[in-house]
């Protein structure tokens, strides 16, 4: 294989990797806090950057050192990712149920239309006409942190290392990097697709928005529980060695 073909395959597999169920669940749960499609895309990109940073760091360390990544450690990290997904799902459900989130769409004079949500937890009235507030312009740290954790776990590292055994060190590192860039790009596209139904449900009213978010929260927690159950044997094996 030529270097160009290796990089092309890496980029395409990175795009595909962004579509893994646990990745979609994580970004969907994080996106429930976003107020616009732009914010949701930033969330997806932040997740992708975090994922790429740790994935590249771990794979580079293994490629350069030649030390294999223990499968039980990978499984234990998968278990941790599952736990994070359960936490994200429960957080979405709690925000809707306990904090009595209220949502509606509105416009800024210069920033276009987006949704605004606030809590009626204390039963306080809300002025729906006062919406001149600031919106964050930096990458969401919450999504970046979840992405960092996702990059430590999963089949991607094993896949990348399998490929790295067939090529030179430079080609392997280039492949890992381009794979990560592909996952960032893929998650950016995916997060935009996720944003549309979330924003559409918000514009249909509170009940539609709440039902959709409850579905996201429940689905995310269920996927997290499945990941934890699937990876539990690795946790058990790791504990026996301690």
Secondary structure, DSSP 4 states (H G I P E B T S, - for coil): --HHHHHHHHHHHHHHHTT-HHHHHHHHHHHTT-SSHHHHHHHHHHHHHHHHHHHHHHHHHHHHH-----HHHHHHHHHHHHHHHHHHHHHHHHHHHTS-EEEEEEEETTTEEEEEEEE-TT-----TT--------SPPHHHHHHHHHHHHSSHHHHHHHHHHTTS-HHHHHHHHHHHHHHHHHHHHHHHHHHHHHHHHHHHH-HHHHHHHHHHHHHHHHHHHHHHHHHHHHHHHHHHHT-
